[in-house]
């Protein structure tokens, strides 16, 4: 059983309510789910949101899209992801975050296939792909071990650091690349208003022509109109992890 677990919540600290913000008349999360549902190497999709009343709206979006919903702890995202995967009877977990509306289903399939062809506990998106297509694939066994043993704030809030921090315990994939070119400096996830403006422009340009536009279409558009990259220049998409790593220092000797 391959389960895509999408962690999503309204209470983002940097851009509150971002998953509800409309792109071409539909919530950003809806646009992401439209795209993720086209992935072929999956059995079930679950939106793992919080048990807070404000995330009733998140659950409703998932239900309307015809995907599963799991509700759990807001801060302990590892616990939420683990319990969502357990409820889905997952053997393999594909972890996505709800702030990536430009996700490409072909990229998800590519990373899953890469995981399946190796003897791995964990792998991730090719290193030369844009940030915002981030796809992590790992075994449920590895997730369960992390859930039982992770203690640091970064390990509980970001799900997979415990796995990546312990190569002696898990079969972690090497860094890998796919295709030519290096687009890793591009920032396609939504963490700020500028990021949201950027992805909205992409949708406005591509969606009316082809609602199933892919990574290559976005890259072609950006090559033709490089000024679009100026809209959210300077972001990385990893500020939240950096904040958690600072919190870790309080727990380390």
ABEGO torsion letter per residue (X at the ends): XBBBBBBBBAABAABBGAAABBBGGBBAAAAAAAAAAABABBABBBBBBBABAAAAAAAAAAAAAGBBBBBBBAABAAAAAAAAAAAAGBABBBBBBAABAABBAAAAAAAAAAAAABBBABBBBBAABBBGABBBBBBAAAAAAAAAABABAAAAAAGAAAAAABAAABBBBBBBBBEBEBAAABBABBABAAAAAAAAAAAAAAAAABAABBAAAAAAAAAABAAAAAAABGBAGAAAAAAAAAAAAAABX
